[in-house]
Amino acid sequence: MVQTVIVSLICLLTFLLWKRKKRKERYEKYKRAVLLLGIMELMGLMLSLQQWYEAGWGFSGRLAREDMGQGSYREELELSSSVYSGSLEVEVEDKWPDQKEAEKKIKDAIAEIDATFLAENESLDQIYRDVQISEVYQDGQVEADWSFDDYTYVSADGKLKTEELEEDTLVGASVLLSCGPYQEIYDFSFCLCPSPADSKEGLLRQIQKSIRDQSRESGDIVLPEEVAGIALHWKKAGNGDGALLSVLGLLVCFLLPYGDRKERERQRAKIRRERKKDYPLVVDELALFLSAGITLPEAARKMTEAYEKRKKRTGKVQAGFELWKLFSYEMREGVQEGEAIAHMGMRSELKEYKKLALLLEQNRRQGSEKLVQQLEEENLLAYEMRKNQARKAGEEASVKLLFPMLGMLGIVITILLLPAMMTMGSL
């Protein structure tokens, strides 16, 4: 313990030297904090001195026992002798009472047994429900060791086994009560009797007995209509499968519109994603045809024909070109170019196609001198957007792969640790 005192004293002196070297203005700024630290160091020193005193000069060589029932504790001591010097752990067991106190505790335990043993029964002369026994009484100060002279109808923990009991049976109980070194045996008897027919236990017992007594050679079991003057009415317990199926069907009826709406939303979101992915290709191909001097309706027709050949060859449907195909068909059927452009912008639901429709409409009205240049600039922005989409999709895929990787890591750790744990267990 002297080491702790030295450490506390060194800490206090170091703090005082640190405080003295600080400039006055800095000390004033942290005056409250410095004061609290000083109090903390002083209290640490005082606590170390107290523990040093209690461990050395103030230690009388006595260790106080806990009260009975509180259990024992261990005390770490320092031993000095000519044979051995070092640490020694001493177990301090709880205190035992004197004979007078033990007799009183045992007497009170007997009274507690008398008060609790019956549990839900009414008297010792008519026991047909489980009795209540315990290994300790008086808040753990008295230990009890129970025994019965007949375990046919009663178990060691007080549970009754009276299914086969036909008549009253007297059972003797013996309890060895221990309070410290003092012991006393308490003997008493109780009568086990068949459960009365007007109780749940008795009625069920007699019904089961009536069923067991029937010959097993007969093909059927005849359920009793009366037991001990009590009329019995039987019905099979339904499992409720029909009602459950009806409820599930009704629930599906309510959920069908919700599921249909969710499916439509999912399909629309999928089409929007595909149109957004196809947008750079549409702009690139449109700019290529327009730069060759072809008009917008002719360019739309050629783009549609090229898409149809590509779809027939590969079987792949491209939502962006499907939108452009509708735009081309409208102009073929005689819809004005301006109206067809407006329809494409409204039909797309994407700001990219709305911007393309705005560019086409502006150049239709003002001339198409700068349209190709604007489409090339839009194409660069579209491809940059497509790269960002690819990067985002890669990040999402990485996150989705994280959970399977964690699962595989857990399996590997289990494979590595399980043999080691089994080896340690066998040791």
C-alpha positions in Angstrom: 0.0 0.0 0.0 2.9 2.3 0.5 3.3 2.5 -3.3 -0.1 4.0 -3.7 0.7 6.7 -1.1 3.9 7.5 -2.9 2.1 7.7 -6.3 -0.6 10.0 -4.9 2.0 12.2 -3.2 4.0 12.5 -6.4 0.9 13.4 -8.4 0.0 16.1 -5.9 3.5 17.6 -5.8 3.6 17.6 -9.7 0.3 19.4 -9.8 1.5 22.0 -7.4 4.6 22.6 -9.4 2.6 22.8 -12.6 0.3 25.3 -11.1 3.1 27.5 -9.8 4.8 27.7 -13.2 1.6 28.8 -15.1 1.3 32.4 -15.8 -1.1 34.4 -13.8 -3.5 35.3 -16.6 -3.8 31.6 -17.7 -4.4 30.5 -14.1 -7.2 33.1 -13.8 -8.8 31.8 -17.0 -8.9 28.2 -15.7 -9.2 29.0 -12.0 -12.2 26.8 -11.4 -10.8 23.8 -13.3 -7.5 24.1 -11.5 -9.2 24.2 -8.1 -11.2 21.1 -8.9 -8.0 19.3 -10.0 -6.3 20.3 -6.8 -9.2 19.0 -4.7 -9.1 15.7 -6.7 -5.4 15.2 -6.1 -5.7 16.0 -2.4 -8.6 13.5 -2.0 -6.5 10.9 -3.8 -3.7 11.4 -1.4 -6.0 11.2 1.7 -7.7 8.0 0.4 -4.3 6.4 -0.2 -3.2 7.4 3.4 -6.4 5.9 4.8 -6.0 2.7 2.9 -2.4 2.5 4.0 -3.4 3.0 7.6 -6.2 0.4 7.5 -3.9 -2.1 5.7 -1.0 -1.7 8.1 -1.1 0.1 11.5 -4.9 0.2 11.6 -5.3 -3.5 10.8 -6.1 -5.4 14.0 -5.8 -8.9 12.5 -9.5 -9.4 12.5 -11.8 -10.0 9.5 -15.5 -9.4 10.0 -17.9 -12.2 9.0 -21.1 -11.5 7.0 -24.4 -12.2 8.7 -25.7 -15.8 8.3 -27.1 -16.5 4.9 -25.2 -13.7 3.2 -22.4 -16.0 2.0 -18.7 -15.9 2.3 -16.2 -13.5 0.7 -12.5 -13.5 -0.1 -9.9 -11.1 1.3 -6.5 -10.5 -0.3 -3.8 -10.1 2.4 -0.1 -9.6 2.6 1.8 -12.1 4.8 5.3 -11.7 6.2 7.1 -14.5 8.0 10.4 -16.3 8.1 9.1 -19.1 5.9 7.0 -17.3 3.4 6.3 -13.6 2.5 3.8 -12.7 -0.1 0.1 -12.5 -0.9 -2.5 -14.8 0.6 -6.2 -15.1 -0.1 -8.4 -15.9 2.9 -12.0 -17.0 2.6 -14.2 -15.4 5.3 -17.3 -17.6 5.8 -20.6 -16.1 7.1 -21.3 -16.1 10.8 -23.1 -19.0 12.6 -25.6 -18.3 15.3 -25.4 -19.5 18.9 -27.6 -22.3 20.1 -30.4 -20.1 21.3 -30.6 -18.2 18.0 -30.4 -21.4 16.0 -33.3 -23.0 17.9 -35.4 -19.9 17.3 -34.6 -19.8 13.6 -35.5 -23.5 13.3 -38.7 -23.0 15.2 -39.6 -20.1 12.9 -38.7 -22.3 9.8 -41.1 -25.0 11.1 -43.9 -22.4 11.3 -43.0 -21.3 7.8 -43.3 -24.9 6.5 -46.7 -25.2 8.2 -47.8 -22.0 6.5 -46.5 -22.8 3.0 -46.6 -26.6 2.6 -50.3 -26.8 1.7 -50.0 -24.4 -1.3 -53.5 -24.6 -2.9 -54.7 -27.5 -0.7 -57.0 -26.9 2.2 -55.7 -29.3 4.8 -53.2 -32.1 5.4 -56.1 -34.5 5.5 -57.0 -33.9 1.9 -54.0 -33.3 -0.5 -54.8 -33.6 -4.2 -52.8 -30.6 -5.6 -49.0 -30.1 -5.7 -47.4 -29.2 -2.3 -44.8 -26.5 -1.9 -41.4 -27.4 -0.5 -38.1 -25.4 -0.4 -34.5 -26.0 0.2 -34.1 -22.9 2.4 -36.3 -21.0 4.9 -36.0 -17.9 6.9 -34.4 -15.9 4.1 -31.8 -18.6 3.5 -30.6 -18.9 7.2 -32.1 -22.4 7.6 -31.4 -25.2 5.2 -34.0 -28.0 4.6 -33.4 -31.5 3.4 -36.8 -33.2 2.5 -37.6 -36.9 2.3 -40.8 -38.9 2.0 -41.5 -42.4 3.0 -43.3 -43.2 -0.2 -42.4 -41.7 -3.6 -45.1 -43.6 -5.5 -47.5 -40.6 -5.7 -45.2 -37.7 -4.8 -41.9 -36.6 -6.2 -38.9 -35.2 -4.4 -39.8 -31.6 -5.4 -43.4 -31.8 -4.2 -45.1 -32.6 -7.5 -48.0 -35.1 -7.2 -48.5 -38.2 -9.4 -52.1 -39.1 -8.5 -53.4 -40.1 -11.9 -53.5 -43.8 -10.8 -54.5 -43.1 -7.2 -57.7 -44.8 -6.3 -58.0 -44.4 -2.5 -56.6 -42.2 0.2 -53.0 -42.8 1.0 -51.1 -41.6 4.0 -47.6 -40.3 3.3 -45.0 -39.4 5.9 -42.6 -36.4 5.4 -39.4 -35.7 7.2 -37.4 -32.5 7.0 -33.8 -32.1 8.3 -33.5 -28.5 9.3 -30.0 -27.1 9.7 -29.0 -23.7 11.1 -25.3 -23.5 11.3 -24.0 -26.5 13.2 -27.4 -27.1 14.8 -29.9 -29.5 13.3 -33.4 -30.7 14.1 -35.7 -33.2 12.3 -39.4 -32.2 11.8 -41.7 -35.1 11.0 -45.4 -34.9 9.9 -47.8 -36.8 7.7 -50.4 -35.8 5.1 -53.1 -37.7 3.3 -53.1 -38.0 -0.5 -56.6 -38.4 -1.9 -58.1 -38.7 -5.4 -59.1 -35.4 -6.8 -62.8 -34.7 -6.2 -65.0 -34.9 -9.3 -66.2 -31.4 -8.9 -62.7 -30.1 -9.4 -60.9 -29.7 -12.8 -58.2 -32.2 -11.8 -60.7 -34.8 -10.6 -63.0 -34.5 -13.6 -60.1 -34.9 -16.1 -58.7 -37.8 -14.1 -61.9 -39.7 -14.1 -62.5 -39.1 -17.8 -59.0 -40.4 -18.6 -59.6 -43.4 -16.4 -62.9 -44.2 -18.1 -61.2 -44.0 -21.5 -58.3 -46.2 -20.3 -60.6 -48.8 -18.9 -62.2 -49.5 -22.2 -61.0 -52.6 -24.0 -58.4 -52.0 -26.7 -59.7 -54.9 -28.7 -62.7 -52.8 -29.8 -62.3 -50.6 -32.8 -63.7 -47.4 -31.3 -63.5 -45.4 -28.1 -66.8 -44.4 -26.6 -66.5 -41.1 -24.8 -68.4 -41.1 -21.5 -71.6 -39.1 -21.4 -71.5 -38.8 -17.6 -68.9 -38.9 -14.9 -69.7 -38.8 -11.1 -73.2 -37.4 -11.9 -71.7 -34.6 -14.2 -73.1 -34.6 -17.7 -70.5 -34.4 -20.5 -71.1 -32.9 -23.9 -68.5 -33.6 -26.6 -67.6 -31.8 -29.8 -64.5 -32.0 -32.0 -62.3 -29.0 -31.7 -62.1 -27.4 -35.1 -58.7 -26.1 -36.3 -60.2 -23.0 -38.0 -58.5 -23.7 -41.3 -61.7 -22.7 -43.3 -62.0 -19.4 -41.5 -58.3 -18.8 -41.9 -58.6 -19.5 -45.6 -61.6 -17.1 -45.9 -59.8 -14.3 -44.1 -56.7 -14.8 -46.2 -58.8 -14.7 -49.4 -60.5 -11.5 -48.2 -57.1 -10.0 -47.3 -55.8 -10.9 -50.8 -58.8 -9.1 -52.3 -57.8 -5.9 -50.5 -54.1 -6.3 -51.3 -54.5 -7.0 -55.0 -55.1 -3.4 -56.0 -52.1 -2.3 -53.8 -49.9 -5.0 -55.4 -51.1 -4.1 -58.9 -50.3 -0.4 -58.2 -46.9 -1.2 -56.9 -46.2 -3.4 -59.9 -47.2 -0.6 -62.3 -45.0 1.8 -60.3 -42.1 -0.6 -60.5 -42.6 -1.0 -64.3 -42.7 2.7 -64.8 -39.6 3.2 -62.7 -37.9 0.5 -64.8 -38.9 2.2 -68.1 -37.6 5.5 -66.8 -34.3 4.0 -65.9 -33.9 2.4 -69.3 -35.0 5.6 -71.1 -32.4 7.5 -69.1 -29.8 5.0 -70.0 -30.7 5.1 -73.7 -30.8 8.9 -73.9 -27.1 9.4 -74.8 -27.5 6.8 -77.7 -30.6 8.6 -79.0 -29.0 12.0 -79.0 -25.8 10.6 -80.6 -27.7 8.9 -83.4 -29.9 12.0 -83.9 -26.9 14.3 -84.1 -25.3 12.0 -86.6 -28.3 12.0 -89.0 -28.9 15.8 -88.7 -25.3 16.6 -89.3 -25.6 14.7 -92.6 -28.3 17.2 -93.7 -31.3 15.0 -93.2 -34.5 16.6 -91.9 -35.9 15.7 -88.5 -38.8 13.6 -89.7 -36.5 11.7 -92.1 -33.9 11.2 -89.3 -36.7 9.9 -87.0 -37.8 7.4 -89.6 -34.2 6.2 -90.3 -33.5 5.9 -86.5 -36.7 3.9 -86.1 -35.9 1.5 -89.0 -32.4 0.9 -87.6 -33.8 0.2 -84.2 -36.4 -2.2 -85.5 -33.7 -4.2 -87.4 -31.5 -4.2 -84.3 -34.4 -5.4 -82.1 -35.3 -8.1 -84.5 -31.7 -9.3 -84.6 -30.9 -9.2 -80.8 -34.4 -9.3 -79.3 -33.5 -6.4 -76.9 -36.1 -3.7 -76.3 -34.7 -0.2 -75.7 -37.2 2.0 -73.9 -35.6 5.2 -75.2 -35.8 4.2 -78.8 -39.4 2.9 -78.2 -40.3 6.5 -77.2 -38.6 7.8 -80.3 -40.5 5.3 -82.4 -43.8 6.7 -81.2 -42.6 10.2 -82.1 -41.7 9.0 -85.6 -45.0 7.2 -86.1 -47.0 10.2 -85.1 -45.2 12.4 -87.8 -45.8 9.6 -90.4 -49.5 9.6 -89.6 -49.8 13.3 -90.3 -49.4 14.8 -86.8 -47.7 18.2 -87.0 -44.0 18.2 -86.2 -44.5 20.7 -83.3 -47.3 18.6 -81.8 -45.3 15.4 -82.1 -42.3 17.0 -80.3 -44.6 18.2 -77.5 -46.2 14.8 -77.2 -42.7 13.2 -76.9 -41.7 15.6 -74.1 -44.9 15.0 -72.1 -44.8 11.2 -72.7 -41.2 10.7 -71.5 -41.6 12.0 -67.8 -37.8 12.7 -67.8 -36.2 16.1 -67.8 -33.6 14.9 -70.4 -36.2 14.1 -73.0 -38.1 17.3 -72.2 -34.9 19.3 -72.7 -34.4 17.5 -76.1 -38.0 18.3 -77.1 -37.4 22.0 -76.1 -34.2 22.1 -78.3 -36.0 20.6 -81.3 -39.0 23.0 -80.9 -36.7 26.0 -80.6 -34.7 25.1 -83.7 -37.9 24.3 -85.6 -39.1 27.8 -85.0 -35.8 29.7 -85.3 -33.9 27.5 -87.7 -31.6 24.5 -87.3 -28.2 26.2 -87.8 -27.0 25.5 -84.2 -29.0 22.3 -83.6 -26.2 19.9 -84.4 -23.8 21.8 -82.1 -26.3 21.9 -79.3 -27.0 18.2 -79.7 -23.3 17.4 -79.5 -23.0 19.4 -76.3 -26.1 17.6 -74.9 -24.5 14.3 -75.9 -21.4 15.1 -73.9 -23.5 15.9 -70.8 -25.6 12.8 -71.4 -22.5 10.5 -71.5 -21.2 12.2 -68.4 -24.5 11.4 -66.7 -24.3 7.9 -68.0 -20.8 7.4 -66.4 -22.2 8.7 -63.1 -25.1 6.2 -63.3 -22.7 3.4 -63.9 -20.6 4.5 -61.0 -23.6 4.6 -58.7 -24.8 1.2 -59.9 -21.4 -0.2 -59.1 -21.5 1.2 -55.6 -25.0 -0.2 -55.1 -23.7 -3.6 -56.3 -20.8 -3.4 -53.9 -23.2 -2.7 -51.0 -25.4 -5.7 -52.0 -22.3 -7.9 -52.1 -21.2 -6.8 -48.6 -23.8 -9.0 -46.7 -22.9 -12.2 -48.5 -19.2 -11.4 -47.9 -19.9 -10.9 -44.2 -21.8 -14.2 -44.1 -18.8 -16.0 -45.7 -16.5 -14.3 -43.2 -18.6 -15.6 -40.3 -18.5 -19.1 -41.7 -14.7 -18.9 -42.0 -14.3 -17.6 -38.5 -16.6 -20.4 -37.2 -14.6 -23.0 -39.1 -11.4 -21.7 -37.6 -12.7 -21.2 -34.0 -14.8 -24.4 -33.6 -11.9 -26.9 -33.5 -10.0 -24.7 -31.1 -13.1 -24.4 -28.8 -13.7 -28.2 -29.0 -10.1 -28.8 -28.1 -10.3 -26.5 -25.1 -13.6 -28.1 -24.0 -12.0 -31.6 -24.1 -9.1 -30.3 -21.9 
